[in-house]
Amino acid sequence: MPVLWGKKYSREDLAKRTGDLSQIAWVTPVELTEGNERGSRAAILRNAAGLELVVLPERGMSILDVSYRGIPLAHKSAVGPVHPSYASFHGLDWLSSWPVGFLTPCGLHNVGSPCVDNGEEHGLHGRISSIPAKQVTTTAQWTDDGDCEISVSGVMRETRVFGDNLALTRRIFARIGDPVFWVEDTVENAGLAPVEYMFLQHINLGWPLLDEHTRLMLPPCSTLARDGEAEKGIEQWNSFLPPQIEYNEQVFYHDCRPDADGFVQAAVVNPEFENRTGLGVYLQYSRDEYPVLVEWKMMRQGLYVLGIEPANCHVEGRVRERARGSLQMINPGEKKSFTLEIGVLCGAKELERLEKDFDWN
């Protein structure tokens, strides 16, 4: 039974008080029409808790926007949500059509640096975020436990003639009374041969959540720098600067200790937001599904963003991943499932409870 504004309401209670469920929560498909965004579909999800998401089926079911009670949580680039027909994804061209946004799926054949593997070119972060979804469905329905869900789902297929045949099915959903949503992904090998695959969730948090008072909170973990640039900042991986005129990205790999149930919880909190009201975002995931947590720290003016990226790999490309001995395989007919829970925390009491409930670094 959903709790709305501090009170429980049954389905019957809400039917008596509203003419339609869309009065308090809805999901609706729209289409973008301006410039190189033209033809891009979007789905907008909004619930009674003040959570709003904008999902882009044309861009691999990426999440462009997440806001809470009007507070933006994602970093967005000037590029915007370019329709794939206007974009190139060779080498570093991926960056010329990347809106950044709240969450971009990366893979499925490559994550991170472009590379050439066995004569095949793989661009930055792979192709999956450039593949339009099929079987896109939006729903608002009551669940067996008496709550109500709003959701959008779709299927992307990454394949070619004489090549692999991988499918990603994604479902994004929220319940109507909580500032929490879930991203459920299933990667399937629909081909006839084993396939090496990589998968990463590129979550990008921006101002006003991100500023010089913000902290990244992780459970006890070991942390490695990707390169020499990151080594310079490894002692400050969990703290942040105001926007800098010059700043080179720093990338860290965190191996986080899961709780007794095998889950990892991470949080980004700004206790000084809005005169110390406090604001935070947490995510929870299974360590078996995402053994690596990548941190992308970018403090440059105009590109002021923190990437928190659960992954089954690192971000140096498939050639390097194979050399590490950590490139994962999916067999014919096999399905791999991944679930992310993402929630918003607002208010000093919620942030205090978060800090007390978990063992943080």
C-alpha positions in Angstrom: 0.0 0.0 0.0 1.6 3.3 -1.0 2.4 6.0 1.5 1.7 9.5 0.1 2.5 12.6 2.1 2.8 10.6 5.3 -0.4 8.6 5.0 -1.2 5.1 3.7 -3.8 4.9 0.8 -5.3 1.8 -0.8 -6.2 1.6 -4.4 -9.8 2.2 -3.4 -8.9 5.2 -1.3 -7.1 6.8 -4.3 -9.9 6.0 -6.7 -12.3 7.9 -4.5 -10.0 11.0 -4.4 -8.7 11.2 -8.0 -10.3 11.1 -11.5 -7.3 9.2 -12.9 -4.1 7.8 -11.5 -2.2 10.4 -13.7 -3.2 13.0 -11.1 -0.5 11.7 -8.8 1.8 9.5 -10.9 2.2 8.9 -14.6 4.4 7.7 -17.4 4.0 9.1 -20.9 5.8 8.7 -24.3 6.8 11.8 -26.2 9.0 12.7 -29.2 11.8 15.3 -29.5 11.6 17.6 -32.5 14.4 20.1 -32.4 17.6 19.9 -34.6 19.6 16.7 -34.4 17.4 15.4 -31.6 14.5 15.1 -34.0 12.9 11.7 -34.1 14.2 10.7 -30.7 11.6 9.1 -28.5 11.4 9.8 -24.8 9.4 8.5 -21.9 8.7 10.7 -18.8 8.0 9.1 -15.5 6.7 11.1 -12.6 5.5 10.0 -9.2 3.8 11.6 -6.1 7.1 11.7 -4.2 8.4 14.3 -6.6 10.7 12.0 -8.6 10.9 12.6 -12.3 12.8 10.6 -14.9 13.3 11.2 -18.7 14.3 8.0 -20.5 15.6 7.8 -24.1 14.6 4.7 -25.9 16.5 5.9 -29.0 19.7 5.9 -27.0 19.8 2.4 -25.6 17.2 3.3 -22.8 19.6 5.8 -21.3 18.2 8.0 -18.5 18.7 11.7 -19.6 17.2 13.4 -16.6 16.5 12.7 -13.0 15.1 15.4 -10.7 13.6 15.4 -7.2 11.1 18.1 -6.3 12.5 20.2 -9.1 16.2 19.6 -8.0 18.3 18.4 -11.0 20.6 15.5 -10.1 22.3 14.7 -13.4 25.1 16.5 -15.3 24.0 17.4 -18.8 26.3 18.4 -21.7 25.7 21.0 -24.4 25.5 18.1 -26.9 22.0 17.1 -26.0 20.2 13.8 -26.8 21.3 13.4 -30.4 19.4 10.9 -32.5 21.7 8.0 -33.5 21.2 8.8 -37.2 23.1 12.0 -36.8 25.9 10.5 -34.8 29.1 8.6 -35.3 30.5 6.1 -32.8 34.0 5.3 -34.1 36.9 5.9 -31.8 36.2 8.9 -29.6 33.3 10.2 -31.8 31.0 8.8 -29.1 31.7 12.1 -27.2 30.3 14.2 -29.9 26.8 12.8 -29.4 26.9 12.0 -25.6 24.4 14.1 -23.6 26.0 12.8 -20.4 22.7 12.7 -18.5 22.0 10.6 -15.4 22.7 7.1 -16.7 24.2 5.7 -19.9 24.6 1.9 -20.5 28.0 1.1 -21.9 29.1 -2.1 -23.7 28.3 -4.7 -24.7 31.5 -5.5 -26.6 33.6 -2.7 -25.3 33.7 -0.4 -22.3 36.2 2.4 -21.9 39.0 3.2 -24.3 38.7 2.6 -28.0 40.7 -0.4 -29.3 41.1 -2.8 -32.2 40.6 -6.4 -31.2 41.2 -9.2 -33.6 40.9 -6.8 -36.5 37.6 -5.3 -35.3 37.4 -1.6 -34.2 35.6 -0.8 -31.0 34.7 2.8 -30.1 34.7 4.5 -26.8 32.2 2.7 -24.4 30.8 0.5 -27.2 27.6 0.7 -29.2 24.8 -0.2 -26.9 23.9 3.4 -26.0 23.5 4.3 -29.8 21.0 1.4 -30.5 17.3 2.4 -30.5 15.1 0.2 -28.4 12.3 -2.0 -29.9 9.3 -3.4 -28.0 9.1 -0.1 -26.0 6.3 -0.3 -23.4 5.1 2.1 -20.8 2.9 1.0 -18.0 1.2 2.2 -14.8 -0.3 -0.7 -12.9 -1.2 -2.0 -9.5 1.0 -4.8 -8.0 0.0 -7.9 -6.1 1.2 -6.3 -2.9 -1.2 -3.4 -3.2 1.3 -0.8 -4.5 1.4 0.9 -7.9 4.3 0.9 -10.4 5.1 3.2 -13.3 7.6 1.7 -15.8 9.2 1.8 -19.2 10.9 -1.1 -20.9 12.6 -1.9 -24.2 15.0 -4.3 -26.0 18.2 -3.4 -27.8 20.0 -5.9 -30.0 23.7 -5.6 -30.7 24.5 -7.8 -33.7 25.8 -7.9 -37.3 26.0 -10.4 -40.1 28.8 -12.9 -39.4 29.0 -11.5 -35.9 27.7 -11.9 -32.4 24.1 -11.6 -31.4 23.6 -10.0 -28.0 20.4 -8.5 -26.6 19.9 -6.1 -23.7 16.4 -6.0 -22.2 15.9 -3.0 -19.9 13.1 -2.1 -17.5 13.1 1.1 -15.5 10.4 1.5 -12.8 9.4 3.3 -9.7 6.6 3.1 -7.2 4.3 6.0 -6.8 5.1 7.0 -3.2 8.9 6.9 -2.9 11.9 8.8 -4.3 13.4 5.5 -5.5 13.7 3.7 -8.8 15.1 0.5 -10.2 16.9 -0.4 -13.4 16.6 -4.1 -14.3 18.8 -5.3 -17.2 19.1 -8.7 -18.8 22.0 -9.4 -21.2 21.2 -12.5 -23.4 23.5 -14.3 -25.9 21.0 -15.0 -28.6 23.8 -16.4 -30.9 25.3 -19.9 -31.2 28.9 -19.2 -29.9 30.3 -17.9 -26.6 30.8 -14.1 -26.5 33.1 -12.0 -24.4 31.1 -9.1 -23.1 31.5 -5.9 -21.0 28.8 -3.9 -19.2 28.9 -0.7 -17.2 26.3 1.7 -15.9 27.6 5.3 -16.4 25.9 7.3 -13.7 26.7 11.0 -13.8 25.9 13.3 -10.9 26.2 17.1 -11.2 25.6 20.3 -9.4 23.9 21.2 -7.0 24.4 17.7 -5.5 28.0 18.0 -6.5 30.1 20.8 -5.0 33.1 21.3 -2.7 31.1 20.1 0.4 30.1 16.8 -1.3 31.4 13.4 -0.1 31.4 10.0 -1.8 30.6 7.3 0.8 31.5 3.7 0.2 31.8 0.6 2.4 35.3 -0.5 3.3 37.1 -1.0 0.0 40.5 -1.2 -1.7 41.1 1.6 -4.3 43.4 1.7 -7.3 44.2 4.6 -9.6 43.7 3.9 -13.3 46.8 5.9 -14.3 49.4 8.4 -13.2 46.9 11.3 -13.3 44.6 9.5 -10.9 47.6 8.6 -8.6 48.0 12.3 -7.9 44.5 12.4 -6.3 44.1 9.0 -4.8 44.2 10.3 -1.2 41.2 12.6 -2.1 39.1 10.1 -4.1 36.1 10.8 -1.9 36.2 14.6 -1.7 35.7 17.3 -4.3 36.7 20.7 -5.5 34.8 23.7 -6.8 34.9 24.0 -10.6 38.5 24.3 -11.9 39.8 26.2 -14.9 42.0 23.3 -15.7 41.5 19.7 -14.5 42.4 16.4 -16.0 40.0 13.5 -15.3 40.8 11.1 -12.6 39.5 7.5 -12.6 39.6 5.1 -9.7 38.7 1.5 -9.3 37.0 0.5 -6.0 36.7 -3.1 -4.8 33.9 -2.7 -2.2 33.1 -5.1 0.6 29.5 -6.3 0.3 27.1 -6.7 3.2 25.9 -10.0 4.5 23.5 -10.4 1.7 26.1 -9.7 -1.0 25.0 -6.1 -1.7 27.1 -2.9 -2.1 25.6 0.5 -1.2 27.3 3.7 -2.3 26.1 7.2 -1.6 26.9 10.8 -2.7 25.9 13.3 -0.1 26.0 17.1 0.2 25.2 18.0 3.8 25.5 21.8 3.1 22.9 21.8 0.3 20.2 24.5 0.8 21.4 25.9 4.1 22.3 22.5 5.5 19.0 20.9 4.6 21.1 18.2 2.9 20.8 16.2 -0.3 22.0 12.8 -1.3 21.7 10.0 -3.9 22.4 6.4 -3.0 22.7 3.3 -5.2 22.6 -0.4 -4.2 23.6 -3.4 -6.3 24.8 -7.0 -6.1 28.6 -7.3 -6.0 28.3 -10.6 -7.9 26.7 -8.7 -10.8 28.9 -5.6 -10.6 32.3 -6.6 -9.1 34.0 -3.3 -10.0 32.9 0.2 -9.0 34.5 2.8 -11.3 34.7 6.5 -10.1 35.1 9.2 -12.8 36.1 12.5 -11.2 35.9 15.5 -13.5 36.1 18.9 -11.8 36.5 21.1 -14.8 34.4 24.2 -15.4 31.5 23.3 -17.7 32.2 19.6 -17.2 31.7 19.4 -13.5 30.6 15.8 -12.9 31.1 12.8 -10.8 30.6 9.4 -12.4 29.7 6.5 -10.2 29.8 3.4 -12.4 29.0 -0.2 -11.3 30.5 -2.6 -13.9 31.6 -6.1 -14.6 34.9 -4.7 -16.0 37.4 -1.9 -16.0 37.5 1.0 -18.5 40.6 0.5 -20.5 39.0 -1.5 -23.4 38.5 -5.2 -24.1 42.1 -5.9 -25.1 43.4 -4.7 -21.8 40.5 -6.4 -20.0 41.4 -9.7 -21.6 45.1 -9.2 -20.6 43.9 -8.7 -17.0 42.2 -12.1 -17.2 38.9 -10.5 -16.2 37.0 -10.3 -19.5 33.7 -12.1 -18.8 32.0 -14.6 -21.1 28.4 -15.4 -21.8 27.4 -18.7 -23.4 24.9 -19.4 -26.1 21.3 -19.0 -24.7 22.6 -17.7 -21.4 21.1 -14.7 -19.7 22.9 -12.4 -17.2 20.7 -10.2 -14.9 21.7 -6.9 -13.3 19.7 -4.8 -10.9 20.3 -1.3 -9.7 18.4 0.5 -6.9 18.8 4.3 -6.9 17.2 6.6 -4.4 17.2 10.2 -3.3 17.8 11.4 0.2 16.7 14.9 1.3 17.0 16.4 4.7 19.5 16.2 7.5 17.7 13.4 9.3 17.8 11.2 6.3 21.5 11.8 5.8 22.2 11.1 9.5 20.2 7.8 9.3 22.2 6.8 6.2 25.5 7.4 8.0 24.4 5.4 11.1 22.9 2.4 9.2 26.0 1.5 7.2 29.8 0.9 7.7 31.3 3.6 5.5 34.9 4.5 4.6 
